[in-house]
Amino acid sequence: MDATIKDFEAAIAELEIIVRKLEDGDLALEKSLELYERGVQLSRFCHARLEDAERRIEILNERGELKPAPASLGLAGDDDR
């Protein structure tokens, strides 16, 4: 794991900043490449964390310790549409 990445939320926040900078297009080629490389690192980190979370949920579901909410159970505020 990249020690410079604190956690999932920090990685997402940094990735959003990088995307905005790259979309602006005002950077030199070398700086753009550096940011792109960092973005790939962050993206891989986030993807790995999401896969870990998915595996944990699957294990909990298999053990019967966690059940999905029934489809009939809506989110709060859905009736206000």
N, C-alpha and C positions, 0 to 999 in steps of 0.2 A: 504494500500500500504506500502511496505517495505521502510522506510525512508532512508535506506542505498543505495538504487538504485536510481541513479540520473535521468536517462532517458533511452529510448529504445536503443539508440546507445551505451551508456555506459554499459548497461546490456549485449548486444551482444558481445562487446569487452571483458568483464570480462568472459562471458561464453566460448568464444573461448580460453582464457588463461586456464581456468579450464579444458576444454577438452584436450588441449595439455598436461597439467600436468598429468591428469589421464591416457592418452594414453602412456606416458613415463613409467608408472608403477614403478617408483622409490620411491614411498611414503609409509609410514607406513599405516597400515590398518585404524587407527583412523583418520589420516589426509585425506586419500582417502574418508572416509565416510563424513567428514566435507565438503570437496570440492564437493562431490556428492550432499549433502544436499543443499549447496549454489547454485549449478547448477540447481537443481529443482526449487528453489525459483526464480532464474533469468529466467528460461524457462517459468514458470507460469506468471511472470510479462510481458515478451515479448508477450506471447500468448494473454493475456488480452488486451495489447495495440493494437495488430493487430486486435482483435475482435472489439475493440472500433472504430478503423479506418474504418473497413469494414462496421460497422453500420452507421457511419457518411456518407460514400460514398453512401450507399443504400438510406439513407434519402435524400441526395442531388439529387440523380437520380430520386427518386419519385417526388420531387418537380420540376423537370425539370431544375434545376439550373446547372447541370453538365451532360454532354453527353460524352460517350466514343468516342474516335477518330475512324474515319472510318477505316476498315480493309485495305483499299487501301492506307492508309497513312503509309508509312514505316518509320523506324527509320533512322536518318541521318547516312550515311556511309554504309547502306545495299547494295547499288549498287556497292560498291568497292570489292565485293567478287570475 
